[in-house]
Amino acid sequence: MRFIDVTCLGLAIIGAIGVYHVKHNVEDAQNERVRLERQIAADREAIGLLRTEWSLLNQPERIQRLVAQLQPVIGLQPVTIEQIAGLDELPMRPLDFTPQGQDGRYGGYAGLAPEAVPTGEAVQ
C-alpha cells in the first residue's frame, strides 16, 4: 500500500473513534436530561402536595379548634389592646459615636480624640 492510503485509513479510524466518543457523550447528556426532567416533575408534584397540606393545616376553623382543645394545657389568652404598643412607646436605640480610626483618615468623628467624641447623652 502506498503511504497516502495508510494515512487516509488511519485518519478514517481516528475519525470513527472520535464520532463514537461524541455519540457516547451525547447519549450520556440525553440520559442526564431525562433524569433531571423526571426529578423536576416529581419535585413539582411534591410541592403541589405540600401546598395543599399547608392550606389544610392553616384553615382558621382548624386552628380555632386546636386552640380550644389545648387551652387548658398551654393557657393562651386573647390579645388585649394594652399589649399592643405604638412606635412612640418604643425606646430609642442609643447612638454610638465611637471613632472608627485613630489617624483621622475616615472623616467625621473618626479623627476626634476619645474625650471629644459625643456620647449621645442629653446635655442639661
N, C-alpha and C positions, 0 to 999 in steps of 0.2 A: 504494500500500500504506500501511497505517497504521503508525504508529510502533511499536506493540506487535508487529506481525507482523515487522518488520525486527529488532527486538530479540530476539525468540524465534528467528528464523533465525540471527542472529549467535551467540546462546548455544548453539544446536544445533551450529553449525560448530565453535565453540571446544570444546564437549564431545566432538565426534567426534575432533578433533585430540588432545585430552587422552587419550581412550581408546586411540587408536592409539599414542601415546607410551608409555603404561603397558604396552600389549600388547608393544611392541617391547622395552621394558626387561625384561619377564618372560621373553620368549624368549631374550634375551641371558643372563639369570641361569640359565635352564634349560640352555642350551648350556654354560655355565661349570661347572655342577654335573655334567653328564655327563662333561665333560673331566676334572674332578677325580676323579670316581669311577673312570674308566679309569686315571688316573695312580696312584691308590691301589692298584688291583688289580695293576697292573704292578709297583709297588714291593713289594707283599706277596709277589708271585711271586719277585721278585729276592731278597728277604730269605730266603725259603724255600730258594732255591738256594744262597745264601751260607752259611746254617746247615748245609746238607747238606755243602757243601765243607769248612766248618770242622770238622765232625765227622770227615770222612775224613782231613783233614790232622793231626788231633790223636790219631789212633789210636796207642796205645802201641807196637804192633808196628812201625808205620811209623817212629816216632821212634827206636826202638832200631836199626832197620835203617840209618837215616840216620847215627846216631852211629857205628855200626860202620864204615860206609863212609868217613866223614870223620874218623875217629880219627887217622890219620897227619897229616892236614892241620891240624886245629885243636887236637889234643893234649888233649882233655878227659879228666879223670880222675874217678873216683867220689869223692863227698864222704866225707871221713873224720870220725870223731866229734870229733877235735881241732879241726876247723874250725867247729864249732857252739859258740857262746858262750851262756852263761846271762845273765840280767838282772843278776846280781850282778857279772859280769865287765865290764860296760859302764861307761865313765866317766860320772860325773855331769855334768850341764850346769852350767857356772858360774853362780852367782847374780849378777844385775845389779841393784844398788840405787842406780842413778843417779837424782838428783832429776828430777822431771818439770817443775817450775816453780820459779822463784826467789821468788815472792811468798807462798808458803805456802798458797794457797787450795785446793790439791789434797789436802791432808792427807797422812798417812803420812810417808814420807821426803822428800816433795817440798818441804817447808818447811825442811828442815835445811840448814845450811851445808855446803859440799862436804867440809870436813875432818871433819864429824860423821857422814857417811854411811858405814855399814858396807860393807866391800869384799867380804865373803864369804870372806875368808881365815880360817883357823883361828887362834885365839889360843892361844899356848903358855905 
